[in-house]
Amino acid sequence: MFKPDENGIYATVAASPVRRIFAYGILFSLGALVLFTTISQPPSAPWLVFMLLFGFGVLLLAERLRRATMLVIELTDTEVRDSSGEVLARIDDIKGVDRGAFAFKPSNGFTLVMKSKKPRSWAPGLWWRLGHRVGVGGVTSAGQSKFMAEQIAFRLNDPDAT
């Protein structure tokens, strides 16, 4: 069993710098391209409004992804949380970990199946929570995600492993 660091953290999952830059670049380019096309060749009024809203929406999503991927997901004795302090899941509320090839999970990540329903939340590129599931992954490192999933599964199979 691994020992925690001085802050009580057993494992962390952070965004991969290359994946983070690539995802942000793609979203920013799409938003800028839609806005540029809309302004340079204005369509009819309904399409103009739609394309302006879509372009600005994609730019806002790109900014939200940039901010969210600066955070780190941390595993402690009692919870899985991000570095801003938001609790994704409590260990005693996790029923299982899905990490197989055909599991409904983010890229390079895993899904936690919860015992109780939680409110929806989302940090683009890092994690999402919907109903009884919490997905961790996206632009994250595959190795870090796999290690955290294994540590959570180990704790679920051996509750005295703390």
CORTASUL-V811854 format. One record per pair of residues at least 12 apart in sequence whose C-alpha atoms are under 6 Angstrom apart, sorted by the first residue. I is the first residue (numbers start at 1). J is the second residue. If there is no record, write none. Layout:
i=I j=J
i=I j=J
//
This chain:
i=8 j=76
i=9 j=75
i=9 j=76
i=10 j=75
i=10 j=76
i=11 j=74
i=11 j=75
i=11 j=148
i=12 j=73
i=12 j=74
i=13 j=72
i=13 j=73
i=13 j=144
i=13 j=145
i=14 j=72
i=14 j=140
i=15 j=69
i=15 j=139
i=15 j=140
i=16 j=139
i=16 j=140
i=16 j=141
i=19 j=139
i=20 j=139
i=24 j=62
i=27 j=62
i=28 j=59
i=28 j=62
i=31 j=55
i=31 j=58
i=31 j=59
i=34 j=55
i=35 j=55
i=65 j=124
i=68 j=123
i=71 j=83
i=78 j=90
i=78 j=91
i=79 j=91
i=93 j=114
i=93 j=115
i=94 j=113
i=94 j=114
i=94 j=115
i=95 j=113
i=95 j=114
i=95 j=115
i=96 j=112
i=96 j=113
i=97 j=111
i=97 j=112
i=98 j=110
i=98 j=111
i=105 j=135
i=106 j=137
i=106 j=138
i=107 j=137
i=107 j=138
i=108 j=137
i=108 j=142
i=109 j=136
i=109 j=137
i=109 j=145
i=110 j=135
i=110 j=136
i=111 j=134
i=111 j=135
i=112 j=133
i=112 j=134
i=113 j=132
i=113 j=133
i=114 j=132
i=114 j=133
i=117 j=131
i=117 j=132
i=118 j=131
i=125 j=138
i=125 j=139
i=126 j=138
//
